[in-house]
């Protein structure tokens, strides 16, 4: 199996349910670092970028935004005769200078390969995806990257194995191990392998036009397989609950789009562990000269539940985020602000920040290294992105985030600077190839004025 994975290099099949619209099979998708994926078009005019950080999921991307019928094959073939495959090669170089003056370094080769059958009896389809990450370079004294297992060990794992049931042309059900994307439970597919989950769920859509539609989903998420792990574990364990505590997470939410307004909310409830409520709004205003003003707002509330098994004490906190963007053709300028409450844990005066144990954090100021979500921390982000003309395949962005001193002993104010350059090969022999170069630097105030730097070089090749 390992040899097949390395040769095919693989990519996950379209993820279930609360997810951005999946592509028509057999095409596989490549994560994009806050830059819209490019598709061949007749015009040389580039698309406007977006500012969603690689590996993060916003509310408007959490529900299927087109009729499920369009996801089915147009072919009249069914079952095994309609089986599709997708595969992606990944190579990843990751070099991090840590604040404790150690280094974490690895260079890996691997990827993913997926298979999905057609719908037997126009009702049930089966799917599976395997992943691998093999060490090319990985000094034992520079351990700690998310590319390999501890000890710089490679891994190969079957991350997806599921059944998909067509309830109606607008409603699908899923049972099994699969990718899952919502603001607080998601694949965070930003390194070699995404998070996947044991899911029992339902998703659907009401509305037949892009201007007015309601997407919805509900699921019970029982277990999680972390990105560099070979095993699934309880969602409570992954959140940090004591040994022997096993709980899943019930998820339900919806996103409504009407015209230029998109508004949605999702609830996560884990008995005796945590309750997370997240809501988000987006609104677009057309301006002269083909410009657009984009307004975003988000709110998160977190608190312990039942017997408070996560920390042994009651805790609660919340976060408010605002984001304003000016789209000017191929350029996008972003300003965001997030305010995290001091929170309480056990008694007033103690602080807790936002917890996000199951994937990437959806906060507007969460970037490549830091989330800027500590107790009492207020953060400001400035960002600029530009897509060059389509034939070049080139996109770039840079950002700066400043976070205030948290209300926690021995934590200090931080700043982060990030830059990403992405190149997507145009149509032709290299179609399917994407290269990313990413850099991030964090400086932290305090007694020793500590620093952390990350350099990443990433290659994706999606087999067409």
N, C-alpha and C positions, 0 to 999 in steps of 0.2 A: 504493500500500500504506500509506503514511504516513497519508493521510486516513482510510482505513478503521480503522487502529489508533487514531487519536485519537477517532474517533466511537464505536468499540466499547469502547475502553479496556481491555482484555483481562486475562485471568488465565491462568496456566499450567494445563495439564491435570494430572490427578493424577500425582504423580511415581512413578517406577519403584521397585520392589524394596525396598531397605532403608529403608523409609519408614513414617511413620505411616499408618494405614489411610486410603485415599482415599475421598472421598465418592462417592455414586452420581451419575453424570452426569445432567443437565448442570450441576449445582451446582458452583460454584467455591469454594475455601476462601480465607479471609483470615487472614494471620498475626495472632496475638494476642500481646500484650506480657505474657507470663507470667500471663495471666488466661484461664481457660477460655472457649472460644467459647460464646456463648449460642445456644440453640435454643428455639423456641416450645414451651412446656409448659403443661399445665393449671394447675399450681400456681404461685403467686407466689413460692415459696421459691427463693432464688438457689442456684446451684451453688457448691461449694467451689472456691476458686481453686487454681492450681498455681504453682510457682515456677520453671518453665523459662523462661529469658530469651529474649526475641524473637530469632529467628535461630539459636538453639542447638538441638542435637539430643541427647537422652539415649538410653541403650541401649534402654530399654523402648519408645521411639518409633522404633527403627531397623528393625523388622521388621513385616511385615504381620500384624495381629492378628485377622483373620477369614478364613474360607475365601474363596479367590479366586472361587469360583462366585457368591458374593453380590455381587461387583463387576460381574458381567455383567448386561446388560439383561434384564429380565423379559419384554420384548417378544419375539415370535417373529421379528421382522424382523432381517435380517442385512446385513452389508456397508454399502454406501452408504445404503441405506434406514434404517439404524439409526445414522447419523452424529449425533453430539452436538457442541454448541458451548458454550463458556463464555468469558466476558469480564469484565474488571474494570477500572474506572477508578481511577487513583491520582493524587493530587496531594500533593506533599511540600515542606514548607518546612524548611530545614536551615541553622542559624546556629551556627558554632563559633568561639569565641575561643581561639586556640591558645596554648601555653605560650611560644612565641617572640614573642608580642604581635601576631601577624598574625590576620586574620579570614578564615574560609572561609564563603561564603554562597551559597545557590541556592534558587530556588523553581521546581518543575517540574510538568508535567502529562503524563500518559501512562498506561501500564498494559500490559495483555497481552490477547491473544485466542487461544484454542486451539480445535482441531478434532480429533475422534477418531472414526474409523469404527467400525462394529460388526465382529464377527469373521467374516471371509470363511471359509466352509467350517468354521465353528466352530473356527478354528485361528489365524488371523492378523488383527490389527487394526493400523491405521496412525494415527499422530498427528503433529501439528505445533502449535507455539506461537510467536507473534511477540510482541516486546516493543518498547516505545518510551519514551523520556524526552525531553521537549521543554522547552527553557528558557523560563520566564516571566520570571524575574529571575536574573541571574548576572553581577555585576560582574567584569570581567577581572582586577582587582587583588584579588579575594577568591575566587580559585580554590581547589580542593582538596577539595571535597565528593565523596562517592561517588555523587551523583545524576547527574552528567554526566561526559563525557570531559574530559581535561585541556584547558585553554583554554576551559572552560565550553561545550564543544561538545555539541549534542544527538546522539542516536543512535537508530537503528531496526535491529533484528536479528531473524533467525529463530533462536531459541534452542533449540527442540526440533524434531526431525524423526526419527522412530523407527518401528520395527516391534515389535509386541508379539505373542508367540507363546504360545498356550495349550497347554502340554505335557500337563497334566492339569487336573482341576478344582481341584487344590491347588498347582500349579506353573506359573509364568509365566517366560518368557524375554524379554529385551529386547535389541535391537541398534539403536544410533543415538545421537543427541544427545538427552539428557533430564535432568531433575532427578534428584537422588540424595541421600538423607539418611541419614547415619550420624554418629556423634560427631565424626569427623575429616575426613570428606568429605561436604559437605552444601550445600544451596542458600543458607543464611544469608539467607533472604528477609526482610530487615529494612529495605530501602530501596526503590528503584524496580524493580529487576530482580534475580532470583536468579542464583546461579552455576548453570550447567548443564555437562554432561559428555558426552564420547563414551564410551559404556558398552557392554560386552558382558557380559551377566549373566543370572543365574538366581535366582529367589526362590521360597519355598514355605512351607508350614505343615503340621505334623503335629498333629492334635488337633482335635476338633470342638466343644469347649466353651470358654467364656471362663475357666473355672477351671483348665484344664489344657491347655496348648498349647505347641508348640515351633515358633517361627518361625526361618527360616534364609535365608541368601543368600550368593552368591559372585559376584564380578564381576572383570573387568579394566577398569580406568578408564584410558583412553589419553590423553585431552586434557581441558582445562578451558576454559570461557569465563567470564572474570571478569565481575562484575556490570555494570560500565559499559563493557565491551569489545564490539567487533563481531566479534572473531576468536577461534578456539580455538587454544590453545597446549599444548605438552607439559606434563604434570604436573610433570616435573623442572624445567622453566623457571619455572613458577609457584612452585615451592618455593625458587627462588633459585640453581639450578645454573648454571654458566658457559654462555655462548653455545655452541650446537652440541650440548649434552648433551640427549638426548631419552630419557626413560624413562616408562613408565606405572606404574600401581599395581595390584597384585593385592589383592583384598579378600575376606575370608571371615569369617563369624561366625554366631552363633545367639543367641537369647534364649528362655529357658524360663520359663513362668509356671505356677505351681501354687498354687492358693488365693491367699493374700495375699503370696506370695513371687515375686519376679521377679529372675532372674539371667541375665547374658549377657556375652559377650565377642566382640571383633572384632579381626582382625589386618590390618594394612596393610603390604605389602612392595613397595618400589621398588628394583630392583637397582642397586647402587652409589650409592644416594641415602639412603634412610632406611627403618627398620622401626619401626612404631608398634604396640604392643599395648595395648588398652584393655578394661577389664572394669568391670562395675557391678552392684550389688545393691540391691534395694528390698524393704522388708518393712513391712506395715501391721498395726498392733495396735489392735483395737477397745477403746474406753474407755467408761465410763459417760456418760450424757447425750448420746449420739449423737456423741461426740468420737472422734478417731482420732489415734494417734501413728504417724508415718511415719519410718522409718529408712533412710538411703541411705549407700552407700559406693562409692568409685570408685578405680581405680588405673590409671595410665598409665606405660608404659615406652617410651622412645625411644632409638634408637641408629643410627649410620651403618652402611652395609652395603658389602660388596665393596671397591671402589676409593675409597670416600669422596669421590665427585665433588661432593657438595654444598658442603663446606667445604675439601676438600683434606686434612683430618685426621680421625682418629677422634673421635667424640663420643658421649656417652651421658648420659641423665638420666632422672628419674622423678618422678611426682607422686602423692600420696595425698590423697583428699578424703573428708570425712565431713559428712553433713547430717542434721539432726533437725528434724522439722516437727510442729506441733500443729494439727490441723484442727478447728475449732469452727464447724460449720455454714458460714456464708458467710465466715468469717474463717480465715486461714492465717498462722501465725507460724513463721518459719524461722530457724534458726541453722546456719551452715556454717563449715567450717575446711578449708583446703587447705595442704599443705606441699610445696613444690617443692625438689627436691634441688639442691645446688650444681652437680652435673654435672661432666663433664670434657670438654674439647675439646683434643686434641693431647697434653696432659700433665696429670697431677693438679695441682689448684690453680687451674686456669682454669675458668671457669663458663659453663654454657649453660642457658638456660631451656627451657620446652616450646615446640616448634615446631608451628604449626597453620596451614599455608599454603593449605589448600583449604577455606575456609569458617569458620564459627563454631567456637569452642573450647568443649568440653563441661565445663570445670571449674566446680565449684559456685560459686566466687567470681568467675567471669567475668561482667561486667555490661555496661552500655551503652557505656562508653568503654574501660576497662582490663580485661585478663584476669587480672592478679595472678598471673602464671606465670613471673616472672623467676627466674634462678638464685639459689637460697637464700632465696627469698621465701616467708614464711608469711603467710596472709591469713585474716581472720575476717569473716564476713558476718552481719548481722542484717537481717531483712526482715519486713514486715507487709503483707498484702493483704486486701482486703474487696470482696465482690460485693454490691451493693445489691439489693433485691427486683427480680425479673425484669422487671416492667413498666417500671422506670426505665431499664434497659439500661446502668446505670452500674457501673464497676469502678475501683478505685484500688489502688495499692501504692506503698510507699516502702522504700528500703533504704540501708544504710551498709556499706561495706567498708573495712577497715584492712589495709594491706599493710606488712610490715616492710621494712627496708633490705636490698636484694639484695646478694649477694656478688660484685658487679661494680663496677669503678671508674666513678665519675661517674654512678651510679644511686642513687636515694634513695627513702626510704619515701614511700608515697602513701596518700591516703584518697579515697574516692569516695562521693558522695551522689546517689541517683537518685530520681525520682518520675515516675509515669505515671498519667494519667487516661484511661480509655477509655469511649466511649459507643457502644452498638450500638442502632440504631433498632429498635423493636418491629415486629411484623407490621403491614402496612399499606402505604401509598403509598411510604414510605421504607425498606421492608424491603430489606436488602442494604447499607445505609449504615453505616459505622463511622468514628468520629473518635477520634484519639489526640492527646494533648498530652504530650510527654516533656521532662524536664529532667534534666541531669546536671552535676555539678561535681566536678572533681578538684583536690586540693591536693597539692603535692609539696614535701617538705622539701629542704633544701639551701642553697647559698650565697644564692640569690635567692628562695627560697620561691615557686615558680612555681605557676600556676593554669591550668586549662582548663575552659571552660563550653560546654555544648551545649544548644540549644533546638530541638526538632523538633515540627512540627505536621503530622499525616498524615491524609489522607482516602482511604478505600477505598469504592468503590461496586461491588458485585458484581451483575451483571445476572442476575435470576432468570428 
